[in-house]
């Protein structure tokens, strides 16, 4: 599990550490930072390194790391952006042969130690000028020249929220210490962090504010049949999706549900269209269309105007429900059953009475607000999909590929989550595991190129097999 903590949690852990007063924590951080720079450059000797140094402890980390790099043959210049640069780090850099400069024009790598995790969002004018003089991006649309390594967090970001306000550094690599911060995982801030490298400095941390499943976590949570199981004990998922207008949505949603994680899939077109049902069975002959009990429903994908009626009928069965696409418009408060809502940013904006741009700018706050308001697990789809439960716990999904932004992919995801619900996972785990598998299947199916939703569905079973331990 990847864990992301708030600044307050990190500060409390640092203050409780017996190594804080002696400077051991900073030395551990600096060594880890220096090694990460060396790995990125493929060596230190003869490389030109420019440190952009502010007044905080992360400026000290940058200076001590610069001293380490200078001792290994790098040409290290420190551009001091504050008169209050860390004195110990500055002395160490000079003793190792590094220099302080008032400007710089060229570097193989720029180490961003301008503002630490406790800084305010946005950069001051002189910091922006220094970044631009070196070719460091301070906006997503600019072209970068040198590699940029940020210390703990790209300067100018808000560590605790994932929001982006004002100018900020765009990093190729962010080296953080003790634990990841919320901004490392949550967009839009996460997109500015590049690759995140965690250096363990020995902090004793509390439960995380945000977490991200890893393959081992998914393997532990996946429902695996035992010797005495049969198709009914493994779970039956019902799918009420598609219509005469949108028959493809039905096939894709069923394909996600019929990935092998449950014993049976029952299907019913939202508008009762028999032709849609015939097409679904032709594509997936194992799917049944007769009435019967289910352990979970998936409702809404391609449902059109009848999705609200289908949702009411599904909720009346008293089993957990995945609410997707057209059915989301019928949700105006907590449902009478456990639920997973699966909006994209536009749909979540409509649910909350906000503008889409507001949701996209503050995704973590929006998804938590929705989970609390609707008393359900809410899954906000995006580059870094967020899954929130009413109590406030949040998971971020880090699997997937940009090629997954394709029509029908959400229908597949809804069906997959429904199958995990029917197999016995609680809504939070079902949504989290479903997102992870969906992204992993997409990455494998894409192989770095274009992708369709059907290809994602076809790759799900193989994605599950890769997660399960070898018998």
Helices and strands as residue ranges (DSSP letters): E 2-5, H 7-16, H 24-41, E 48-53, H 57-71, E 75-80, H 87-95, E 99-101, E 109-113, H 125-134, E 147-151, E 173-177, E 180-181, H 182-185, G 189-192, E 195-199, E 210-212, H 215-221, E 236-241, H 247-257, E 264-269, H 274-283, E 296-299, G 304-306, H 307-316, E 320-323, G 325-330, E 339-341, H 345-352, H 356-361, H 363-374, E 377-380, E 386-388, E 394-396, G 402-404, H 409-422, H 427-446, H 453-458, H 460-467
